[in-house]
Amino acid sequence: MSPFCKKIARKSLFIFTAVFLAFVILSGCWDYRDIDKRLFVGGVGIDKSQQPGRYNISFLIPIVRAIAGGEGGGGGGGGGGGGNQKPVEVESTVADSITDGARNLALRLNRDLSFEHMRVVVIGEDVAKSGVEPVINPFMRQMEFNRRSRIAIAEGEARKVMEIQPWVEKFPALYLESLFGNESLSGKFIDGDLGDFLHQIHDFNGNALVSKISPDSQEVNIGGGAVLKHFKLAGWLTEEEARGINFFQGKITGGNITIDDPEGKGKVTFIILRAHRQLQLTADGPAPEFRLKVCVEGNISDTTEGVSLNIHNEEVIEDLVSKEVKSEILKGISRLQQDYRVDVLKLGEYLHKYHPKLWKDYKDRWEDIFPDVMISVAVTTKVKNIGVTK
């Protein structure tokens, strides 16, 4: 190759490298939008509209300048500070979907709605009863929604959840999210994020367990759970039933159980440290039979005044705790089998995973078979520490 050709080749290589690097470095800016032109949605509430087939979508939006500026105002964002402006606003619109609702707000607000930091999605009871499939479709299709958001079915209107004014937290979305982070303090609610919910409802033909949320003016209660069957709300679980299902599924990481003390003089509080379970198929036939073993470990936290404990009544306490746990598990199983007749215990998934040949015999009739499935429950409890009194 002549010196002239080498020079041309080096120059061509330099130009190609420069263009390639420009594509790599600058390609991330194609959808760039100024951050001060965005409104970050903290929560979304979905209720039925009075217009048939449409929804009342409520967006919980933090006002950055009001939060940053505090009560005295100041802070950036333009507009001269927060003043007495509320730290959050709830904007509602009637729309065909969440996406349509966000576009509708563009006609009233001069900023784009951003869902990357969304913390909670609440579906109203009326929407859940008529079917959640249409309203969750955008969450399944679009990646802009934060799939680590919490999702819950409201007892009543979802908008009331968006409008709460908690005294413990300035921003309601953070308050709601932090409630669902208390699974180590109480197992009496159904925990799971939006991604888990979408995976569950997609894989199990519209059947799912999801959080329940009950609002009042200042706070909410997330105890219990909601049962979805074929994408529709089948009914609620009580707090005891929800904890029983959590024990069944091995999701208990904490909480407490209060029992009568062995001498019948007061109450004893047992703090759960850990729990694990083992599920086993014991028989097939017209309906399969299962055995569930649950082991619970914990400490005695407190007793009613005047009640003293010693190592001799430790076994009695363990037996009482075991009976209480077993009772909650059986209540949860009975509710799902006899009242709602929906397998959100994932027994079908267990058979499909560990006994695929047997599952082929059951799967087409599983919805009819599930209520007749026999489940024996055995619970053992170990008290690790009864505490010390002086």
C-alpha positions, 0 to 999 in steps of 0.5 A, spaced: 500 500 500 502 506 497 503 512 503 498 516 500 493 510 500 495 509 508 494 516 509 487 516 506 485 509 510 488 512 517 483 518 516 477 514 514 478 510 520 479 516 524 472 519 521 469 512 522 471 512 530 469 519 531 462 518 528 461 511 532 463 514 539 458 520 537 453 515 536 455 511 543 455 518 547 450 522 545 444 517 544 442 517 551 440 524 550 435 523 544 429 523 549 432 528 554 427 533 557 428 538 563 427 535 570 424 542 571 418 541 566 416 534 569 411 532 575 413 526 578 407 522 580 407 519 587 401 515 586 395 513 582 388 512 584 383 508 579 375 509 580 369 508 576 367 514 573 359 515 572 361 515 564 360 508 562 366 504 561 371 510 563 375 511 569 376 517 574 384 517 575 387 521 581 394 522 580 398 524 587 403 529 585 408 532 590 410 539 589 417 540 589 418 547 591 413 547 597 417 541 600 423 544 599 421 551 601 417 549 607 412 553 610 416 559 609 416 558 601 423 559 598 426 553 594 427 553 587 422 551 581 420 558 579 414 561 582 417 564 588 417 559 593 412 554 596 408 559 601 402 556 604 402 551 598 400 544 600 406 539 599 402 535 595 396 535 590 391 530 587 389 531 580 383 527 577 381 526 570 376 522 567 379 518 562 379 511 558 385 509 561 391 511 565 395 513 559 389 517 557 388 520 563 396 523 563 395 526 556 388 529 559 392 533 564 397 535 559 391 540 557 391 543 564 398 542 566 404 545 563 409 539 565 409 532 563 407 527 568 413 522 570 412 515 573 419 512 574 418 514 581 411 512 583 410 509 589 403 506 590 397 504 585 390 503 588 384 500 585 378 502 587 373 497 590 368 498 584 373 497 579 376 491 582 369 488 582 368 489 575 375 487 573 382 489 573 384 487 567 383 493 563 386 498 568 392 494 569 394 493 561 398 499 561 402 497 567 404 491 563 405 494 556 409 500 558 416 500 562 415 507 564 411 505 570 415 503 576 414 496 577 417 496 585 410 500 586 406 497 591 399 496 589 392 495 593 385 494 592 381 500 596 375 498 600 371 504 597 374 509 593 381 509 591 381 517 591 380 517 598 386 514 599 390 519 595 387 524 599 389 522 606 393 527 610 397 523 614 400 526 620 406 522 621 409 524 614 409 530 609 408 526 603 402 521 603 406 516 597 412 515 602 407 514 608 403 509 604 410 505 601 413 505 608 406 502 611 408 496 606 415 496 609 412 493 615 412 486 614 417 484 619 413 487 624 406 484 622 404 479 617 397 481 617 397 484 610 399 481 603 405 484 601 408 485 594 409 490 589 406 491 582 411 487 578 410 481 583 402 482 582 403 482 574 407 476 574 402 473 579 395 475 575 398 473 568 401 466 570 395 464 574 389 466 569 387 472 573 387 469 580 391 473 585 392 475 592 393 483 593 393 488 599 387 491 601 387 498 604 382 502 608 382 509 608 379 514 613 381 522 613 388 522 616 391 514 615 389 508 612 389 501 614 392 495 610 390 489 614 387 483 611 387 482 603 383 482 597 382 476 593 382 476 585 379 471 581 379 471 574 381 479 574 375 480 579 374 482 586 372 475 589 372 478 596 376 480 602 381 476 607 381 478 615 387 480 618 387 473 621 386 469 615 391 474 611 396 472 616 394 464 616 395 465 608 402 468 609 404 462 614 402 457 609 406 461 603 412 461 608 412 469 608 412 470 615 418 474 617 415 477 624 409 479 628 406 477 634 401 472 637 397 474 643 395 468 647 392 466 654 397 465 659 398 458 662 395 459 668 389 463 666 390 469 669 392 474 663 395 474 656 402 473 654 405 476 647 409 471 643 414 475 638 415 471 632 423 471 630 422 466 624 418 461 621 418 456 615 414 451 612 414 445 608 409 442 603 408 435 601 404 431 597 401 425 601 396 422 596 393 423 589 386 420 587 380 424 585 383 430 589 390 430 591 392 431 599 397 435 602 401 435 608 403 442 611 408 443 616 410 450 619 415 451 624 415 458 628 421 460 633 420 466 637 421 470 644 416 471 650 415 479 649 411 481 655 406 478 660 400 481 663 402 484 670 402 479 675 403 473 671 410 470 671 413 465 667 418 459 668 421 454 664 416 449 666 410 452 663 414 453 656 411 447 653 404 449 654 406 456 651 409 453 645 403 449 644 398 455 645 402 458 640 402 452 635 394 452 636 393 459 634 397 459 628 394 452 626 387 456 627 389 462 623 392 457 617 386 453 617 381 459 617 385 462 611 385 455 607 377 455 608 376 462 606 379 460 599 377 453 598 369 454 600 368 461 599 372 464 594 374 457 590 380 460 588 387 457 588 391 463 590 395 458 595 399 456 589 398 448 590 397 447 582 403 451 581 406 446 586 403 440 582 406 443 576 413 444 578 414 437 582 409 432 580 408 434 572 405 428 570 400 428 576 398 435 574 396 433 567 390 429 570 388 435 574 389 441 570 383 442 566 379 441 572 383 444 577 378 449 579 373 444 581 378 440 584 381 445 589 375 446 594 376 438 595 383 438 596 385 435 603 390 439 607 393 437 614 396 442 618 402 441 623 405 447 627 411 446 632 413 452 636 420 453 639 420 459 645 427 461 644 427 466 650 422 467 656 425 474 658 428 476 665 424 479 670 427 482 677 
